[in-house]
Amino acid sequence: MFVLGEHGQEGEVRQPPAFVELDELCFDPGSGATPEWREVARQALNFFPRKSTHLP
């Protein structure tokens, strides 16, 4: 399996995969998103109209 993202020591993914949904990055505490990724996702949600992000 190929996983996009930056890898740290022992293979842990330090950046979320590209296919993770923005709302998951923002609001799911189990997503493992860093505060920086949460902020990027929040800004993207504000920038893109909801129908283009496929959110309910």
C-alpha positions, 0 to 999 in steps of 0.5 A: 500500500502506498501512503502519501505523507511525510514519514518520521522515525519508525515509519509513522506518518507525520502528515495526513494522507492526501485523501483524508476529508477536510472535515475529518482533519478539522473535527475528528480528534482521532484523525491524528492531525497536528494543529497545523494540519487542522488550521490548513483544513479549516482555511480550506473549508472556508475557501472552498464552497461546501458543494465542491468539498462534498460535505453535507 
